[in-house]
């Protein structure tokens, strides 16, 4: 499809890339059942306070760090609950250190520092499914007492590697530029990591209807967003919604329960505690 791409015009190159990108969605959809099994396996321990650790080299590692870093500001998840580890450390986010991917012991120090337990999950990310850094990390994770759940996300068809409890394969096929896994494989990886983390956030009560109800009004932009969410869920006008957000100390959930149930902040917090933070258990 792309063997003669160097002879194509700009428009033709872009169409070739776009045609290839259409294959990504099919590959991600085909991986859906495996993603669902993985999230289901992770859900109980994660909601109970366990951690999800992404781990990879190069593009795979960068995408894991990206997803982990976006969750706290989006859903007010405490830092350290979803963690991204990249071969070569944080410096590799900007400056390539691809040689680090060949060290099967390369992640041992970072994983040891986390004090892993059965409450945690380690998801190795490797586009080709053979990265020694990732495979070695899974082996180390399974070698400790009370080991964590482990998984592997690959964009190439592989057999389940040793020390891997859950294999997710999004078989994206050849890249437009051969071997450039930052393209289709990277896109598929980003989509699947979005699905995993967002589903966990929804299942842990950080979304009600389709709204980010755990947002905290810590600046003017977020105060405005909080008021809009409170208005949608309570019917309050903007001024009343802002006042309720302020009365709730910036907490959307607290403001919604206070308004809908006609209770004080203390009473609303008690209701939320009993409901495990799930608004639907209070509001229906």
Secondary structure, DSSP 4 states (H G I P E B T S, - for coil): --TTGGGS-HHHHHHHHHHHHHHHHHHHHHTHHHHHHHHHHHHHHHHTT--EEEEESHHHHHHHHHHHHHHHHHH-PPTTSEEEEETT-GGGGTS--GGGGG-TTTTHHHHHHHT--TT-EEEEE-TTS--HHHHHHHHHHHHSTTPPEEEEEESS--PPPTT-SEEEE----S-SSTT-TTTHHHHHHHHHHHHHHHHHHHHTTS-BTTB-TT-B--SHHHHHHHHHHHHHHH---HHHHHHHHHHTTTBHHHHHHHHHHT--HHHHHHHHHHTTT-THHHH-
